[in-house]
Amino acid sequence: MSLTANVPTASGSRYLQQLCKHWSHKFEVEFDAQQGVIAFPMGQIRLNAGAEALAVTIEPQDGTDVERFKQVVADHLDRFAFREAPLTFDWK
């Protein structure tokens, strides 16, 4: 199962890189300016930056509190996006 939110922002690349750098001290992370993958304990996080939005996909592991997982990701991105926070997450 995976859930994706398309988060409206023109700064998706910046937020993607900030989040990946932030978590690279604790978890396995691969990223460039357009996409990133974070091996988070609750499951993988995939990020794709577009011109108008940041696509955030979570792939929760079995038994993961999905609502908590979504909140952790949203809270961290909101911290980096403090100028335009809170960001809108339309999880599907």
QUIPE-V587855 format. One record per pair of residues at least 24 apart in sequence whose C-alpha atoms are under 10 Angstrom apart, sorted by the first residue. I is the first residue (numbers start at 1). J is the second residue. If there is no record, write none. Layout:
BEGIN
{{I,J} {I,J}}
END
This chain:
BEGIN
{{1,58} {1,59} {1,60} {1,61} {1,62} {2,43} {2,44} {2,45} {2,57} {2,58} {2,59} {2,60} {2,61} {2,66} {2,91} {2,92} {3,45} {3,56} {3,57} {3,58} {3,59} {3,60} {3,66} {3,70} {3,90} {3,91} {3,92} {4,45} {4,46} {4,47} {4,55} {4,56} {4,57} {4,58} {4,59} {4,70} {4,89} {4,90} {4,91} {4,92} {5,47} {5,53} {5,54} {5,55} {5,56} {5,57} {5,58} {5,70} {5,74} {5,88} {5,89} {5,90} {5,91} {5,92} {6,47} {6,48} {6,49} {6,50} {6,52} {6,53} {6,54} {6,55} {6,56} {6,57} {6,88} {6,89} {6,90} {6,91} {6,92} {7,49} {7,50} {7,52} {7,53} {7,54} {7,55} {7,56} {7,74} {7,87} {7,88} {7,89} {7,90} {7,91} {8,50} {8,51} {8,52} {8,53} {8,54} {8,55} {8,87} {8,88} {8,89} {8,90} {9,49} {9,50} {9,51} {9,52} {9,53} {9,54} {9,55} {9,81} {9,84} {9,87} {9,88} {10,49} {10,50} {10,51} {10,52} {10,53} {10,54} {11,49} {11,50} {11,51} {11,52} {11,53} {11,54} {11,81} {11,84} {12,47} {12,48} {12,49} {12,50} {12,51} {12,52} {12,53} {12,54} {12,55} {12,56} {12,77} {12,81} {13,47} {13,48} {13,49} {13,50} {13,51} {13,53} {13,54} {14,49} {14,54} {14,80} {14,81} {15,47} {15,49} {15,54} {15,76} {15,77} {15,78} {15,79} {15,80} {15,81} {16,46} {16,47} {16,48} {16,49} {16,54} {16,55} {16,56} {16,77} {16,80} {17,47} {17,49} {18,76} {18,77} {18,80} {18,81} {19,47} {19,73} {19,76} {19,77} {19,79} {19,80} {20,45} {20,47} {22,76} {23,76} {40,69} {41,69} {42,66} {42,68} {42,69} {43,69} {45,69} {45,73} {54,89} {55,89} {56,89} {56,90} {56,91} {57,91} {57,92} {58,91}}
END
